[in-house]
Amino acid sequence: MPNWYWDIKPSDVPRIIIEPPGPNALRVVKTDESLLMQSFSRWYPLVIRRGFGPVIEDVDGNLYIDFNAGIAVMNVGHSHPRVIRAIKEQADKFTHYSLTDFYYELAVKHASMLMEITPISGPKRVFYTNSGTESIEGALKVSRGFFRNQRPYVMAFLGAFHGRTYGSMSLTASKPIQRFGFNPMMPNVIHIPYPYPYRCPFGKGLSEEECGESALSYIEDWIFGRLVDPSEVAAVFIEPIQGEGGYVVPPRNFMNGLRKLTRDNGILLVADEVQSGFGRTGRWFAVEHFGIEPDLIAMAKAIAAGLPLGAIVGRGELMNLPRGSHANTFGGNPLALAAGVEVINVIRDEDLLTNASRVGDYIIRRFREEADSSRLIGDVRGLGLMIGVELVRDRRSREPAVKELSEVLVRSFKRGVAVIGAGRSTIRIAPPLNIPIELAERAVDIIIESIRSVERDYAK
């Protein structure tokens, strides 16, 4: 449970004192639009001034329940005093001295802690990056480099989001705009349908298990049987839960079958845990829910409580690129590593994995109960505090409710809950792991009331 670091009572949240966006927020938004390249999309004009635990305050003094945690980054909440103290103490010592050219003890300490929580057996090694896309880029090089480029192909999944730099963008297949105008992509990337139970690409009416089996058969029969010999495939990249693609949880039999398929063919399995890692699903990493071990794990986002840090952790014999073949200047920055040490400590000491599971179960139950009478809610899915509530215009046809999603998010924002979307029409719920059940209840109440009001206003 979070400590309340300001003179604010939990009962005071949310608090809307001026209808957002207020005048200060509008001023910042206007200036932002004139100064910054607008190559990203904002959901609504939320301008943050400060944050504490699972609560954020905007520049007009409104208080919001944070149901997105800075895109699944602030797993230990905003401004956790232990993290802030660690950053300040490290800043008094030194703030940079490139880890790829020299040494410092903090990197060894953090890497040792990272290895303890990473679900890969045997000897492991770490490579530090600055972001999730950099971790994916590095994992691509590790995968191909391990086979000395004798296996030129890699596989990924439709609906995947792995980043926006060229290698990771070539693996990404979430939205056309993310690739539009940037071709040619990196060659030799094969995309496979992801077993999305609610919208199974292999046919309507299939059970979750049947959808998983169909996806495995597709790989064996159509990819390996007709397109490329598995001996030429270096790695399969997969999000254990698709993030940007809609918070989609795959069938358990698929994940287990994919691990067997890759192992039988000598193919590396790379788990992209950038969004699903560090307790987000109630386990340190989402792959643990499926009882499998990948060969490499790419991570970032929540690893350092908002400071730019990422990492690749993999089996020791794989993490063995030749000296000089891969490096960066800022990966493993000492301020970020200091924060990263405390992130692991806080998740352990405050038992945030348990809280993520407990609060997540409550949120899923509430939305599933609402779905029984809701026209808009088509599917509710998730693990821990990585939850998707998919909205549809018609529950029979399952047409995505794209406009309705946008309206639900804006109305929730105006009522004091900061929540965003994923996929085409899914509410993406990912609060800090230390959110108290009381705040989760209030946030769910607000989102449900927003859904009901949109249902009334958009009734056919």
N, C-alpha and C positions, 0 to 999 in steps of 0.2 A: 504494500500500500504506500502511496506517496506521502511525503511530508508536505505540508502546505507552507511554502516558503515566504509568502507575503501575508499582509494583514487582510486576507480574504477568507471567508468561510466557504467550505464546499457547497453549502446551501445557497450561496449567492450566485452560483453558476448554473446555467448561463445567465448573463445580464446584458440586456440590450437597452442602452440609455439614449441612443440616437439611431434611427433606422439606417442600417448599412446599405450602401456605402455613405459614410458621413463626409463632411466637408474636407477633413484632413486626408481621408482616404482618397477622395476624388482628386485632390491636388497632387498626391503622389502618383496616382495612376496616369494622370495627364502628362506629368513630367517623364515618367517611365516610358510612355509611348513615343515621346520625342527623342529620347536618348538611347534606348536599347533596341537592338534588332529583335523584332517580334516574331521569331521563328518558333516560339513555343506557344502553347494555348493555356490560358488561365480559365478556370471554371467560373469564377465570380470575383468581384473586386475586394478581396480580403487583403488588407495591408497590416502586417503584424508589427507590433511594437516590442512585445516581450512575451515570454512564455514560462510556465512553471508546471511541472508534473504533466497532467493531461489537459491543461487549460492554456489557452492563448488569449492575449489582449490585443485589440487593434489600436490604431493611432487615434481613434475617437473615444477610447475608453470602454468599448464593448468587450465582454468576456464570452468566449466560446468554448464548448467542449470539443477537444481536438479528436476527431474520428478518422484522421488520416496520417497523423504523426509525421508530417513533412514527407509524405510518400513512403511510409514504412521505414523511416530513418530513426525517429526519436523513440526507440523501444523502451528506454529507461526514463522517458519523459523529458520535458524541457528543463534546462537549468538544474539538473540534479547536483546537489551541493558537493558530492564526492567527485563527480566528473569535473566540475568547475575548479575545485581545489587542486586536482591533479594537473589540469592544464596550466593553472597559475604557477604552481610549483615548478613545472617543467620549463615554463617561459622564463623563469628567473635563472635557469641553468643554460640552456641553449635552445634555439628554435629550429635550427637546420644544420646538417652536415652530411651531405649526400651518402645514404646507406649503401648505394651501389659502388662507391669508391672507397669508403672507409667503414669503420665499425662503431657501434655504440651498444651498451649493455641493455638498454630498454628494448631493442629489437629482439634480442635473445629471450628476454623475459616474456614479452608478449607472444612470440612465436611458440614458446613452450606451453603457454596457457591455451593458445589456439589449437595446438595439437591434442591437448587433453579433451577438448569438447568436439573435435571433428570426427565424424563417424567413418573413419577409414582405418583399417587394422594395419599393424606393422609399422615399420619406419616411415616417416613422412617428412616432407620439406615444405617450406613456405616461400612464396615470392610476393612482395608487397607492391601494390599499385595505388592509384589515386582515385579510382572510381570503378563502377561495375563494368562499364564498357571496356575499360583497360584490363580488367580481370579476364573478360572473355577473349579479348585479343591475345593476351598472354597464354591462355589455355589453348587457343588455336595453335600458337607456335610450339607449345610444349607437345601437343598431340602429334603434329606433323613432324616436329623435330625428333621425337622419340623413334619414329619409324624411318628417319633419315629421308623423308619424303617419298618412301616407297609405297605409301598409302595416300594417294592424293585427294581422296574424297572425304567429305564430312557430311553428316546428316543432322537436320534440325526439323522443327515441326511447324506446321501452319498454325497461326495464332500466337507464335512465340514472340517475345520481345527480349533481345539480348543486348541492345545498345544501338548507338547511332554513328559510331565510327565505321570505317569501311568493312573491316572483317566482321564485326558484330552486326552491322547493318545487313550484311549479306546473309546472316543467319536469321535475322528478324523477319517475321511475316505476320505482323499484327494488324497494321493499317497501311494501305497503299501509299498514303502521303509520306510515310517514313522512308520510302525508297524512290518516290516519284522524282524524276529528273536527275537522278544520281548514277544511272547506269553508265558503263557496265559494272555489275557487282563482282565480287571475288568469285572466280570460277569454281566448279566442282562442289557446289553445295546442293544437296538433294533435300527437298522439303517433303515431309510425310504428314498426312492428316493426324491431328491430335485427337485421341479418344475423349471427346467432349460429351459426357453422358446425356446432358439435356438436349444437345443438338448433335447427336452422333452422325458423323459424316458418312457412315456406311449404311444408313437406312433408318427410317423412322420405326419406332416400336421395339428397337433392340434394348435388351436389359443392359445394365451397366457392365456386367461381366461379358455379355455378348459383344458389346462395343469394344471392350478391351481385346478380346480374342480376334475380332475383325481387324483391328489395327495391327496386331502382331502378324496375322496372316498376310496383310497387305505388304508389310516389309519383306516377309519371306518370299511370297509368290510373285509380287510385282517389282519390287526394288531389286532384291537379290536374284530373283528368278529371271528377270527380263531386262534389267537396266545396267547393273554394275555388280561384279563379283564381290562378295563381302571381304575378300582378301585385299581389296583396294580401298577399303573404308578405314580411315584412321580413328574416327570418333563419332559418337552420337551426342549432341548437345540437347539437354532437356531441362525445362523448369519443372521440378516436382509438383508445383502448383503454378499454372500459368498466371502471371500477374497482369500486365497490361492487356492480355488477351481476354480477361474477364474473370479472374480469380476462379479458374477451372481446376477442380480436383480430378485427376485421372483415376480410372479403376485400379484397384490394388493388383488384380491379376495382370494388368498390362505392365505395371512397373516391375513386378517380379519377372514376368516373361521377357521384358526388354533387357533386364540385367542378364538373364540366362542367354538370350540371343547374342548379346554383345560379347559375353565371356566365351561362348562356344566358338565364336568367329574371331577371337583375338582383337576385338574392337574396344576402344576405350569408351567408358561412359562418363560424360562430364555433366555434373549437376550444377545448374545455374541457380544458386541460392541467394542471389543478390537481394531479392525482395522477401524471400521466405525464410531467411536465416535469422540467427540470434534470437531464438525464442518466439518468433512471430506466430508459429503454429502450435505452441505448447511444448515443443521439443527444440533442442538447440538448432537442428536443421530438419527440414520437411522430409527428407529421404528416410529419416528414422521411423516415420509412421508406416513405411512400406517394408521395413526390415531388410533393406538392401544397402550395400556399400558401393558408392561410385569410385572411380579411379582418381578423379579430380573434382574439386569443388571450387567454383568461382563465387566470391562473396564481396560485399561492399555495404552500401546503405547504413544499416544499424551498427556496423562494426565499431564505430568511434563516435557515436552520439552527435552526429552532425558535422564532424570534421572530415575533410576529404581523405578517405582511406579505403583501400580495397585489398584483397589478397587472393592468391591461388594456393590451395593446399592440396597436395597430391601424394601418391605413393612415391617413396624415395627414389626408386629406380627410374620413374618417369620424369621427375623434377631434376633433370640433369642436362640442361642445354649447355653447349660449349661456352666457355668464358668469352665475354664480349658479344655474344649473340643476342642478348636481351637485357635491357637495363632501363632505368629512368632516373630523373633527378630527384623527384619529390616523394616517390613511393616509400612508405615507412617513415614519414615525417615524425619527428619526436613528439610534437604536441599531440598529433593524432594517435600515436601509440600510447601515450600517457592516458588519453581519454579511453582508448581501447582496453587497456588493463582494467580500468574502473568499470567499464561496461560489463565485462565478464564477471567481475566481483559483485556488482550490484544485482545482476540477474540471479546469481547464486544466493547471495546473502538475503535478498528480499523475496526469494522463492517466486520469481516472476513467471517461471514456466507454469507453475500451478495456477497462478492468477489468470494467465492467458487462457488456459484450458477452462477454468471455472467461468470466467466472464464470457468467453467465447461461446460456451455451451448455452449460457443464458440468452445471449443475443440471437443465436441460431434458433433456439426454441421460440422466442418471441416472434420472430419474423415468419417462422413456419406456421405458428398459430394464426397470424394475420393473413397468411396466404390462403387459408381455408375460406376466407370470405372476401378476399381481394381480387379484383379483376386484373390489376396491374402486375402483381407479383407472380412470376412464372416459376422461378426456381430459387431455392435458398441452399447454399453450399458453403463449405469451408472447413478449416481446421484451426483450432485455437482462435486467435484474433486476426485471422486472414479469411475474411468472410465476404462472399458475393451474394447480393440480392438482385437477381435478374428480372428486369421489368419487361413486360410484353404488352402489345396493344390488344391482343386477343389470345387467351390461354390455349385455344384449340389450334390456331395457326402458328402461334409462337412468334408472331411478327415482332421484331425488336421495337421497344417503345423509346426511340431515340429522343424525340422532343420532350416526352414526358420525363425521361431521366433528367434532362437538363433543368426542367422546371422543379422537380423534386429537390435537386441539389441546391438551387437558388433559394427556394422557400425554406429549406432546412437552415441554410446560412443566415437568412434574415431572422430566423427564430433562435439562433445561437448554437448551431452545430456545424462545424467545418468538416464536410465529408465530400468525397469526389467520386468519379466514375471509373469504370474499366470496361474493356470490350466495347460492344456497340451500345448496350443499354443496361449495364450492371452497376449497382451501387457498390462501391469498394469500401469496405469497413476494415480499418486497420489502426485502431487507437494505440497510444502507448500501452505497454504491457502492465504498467502499474496503475491503470485506471481503476478506481473503486467501482464496485457494483452499483452504487447509488448514482454515480454520474452516467454509467452505461445505461441504466434504466431511463434516466431523463433524456439522454440522447436518442434512444430507441423510440421513446414516446414522441419526440419531436419529428423524427423521420417518418414514423408511421402516420402521424397527423398530416404531414406534408404529402405523403402518398395518397391519403384519403382525400385531401383537398384537390389534388390534381385529378384523381378519379372523378370527382364531382364536376370539375370544370371542363374536363376533356371527354365527358360521357358522350357516346355516339348518339 
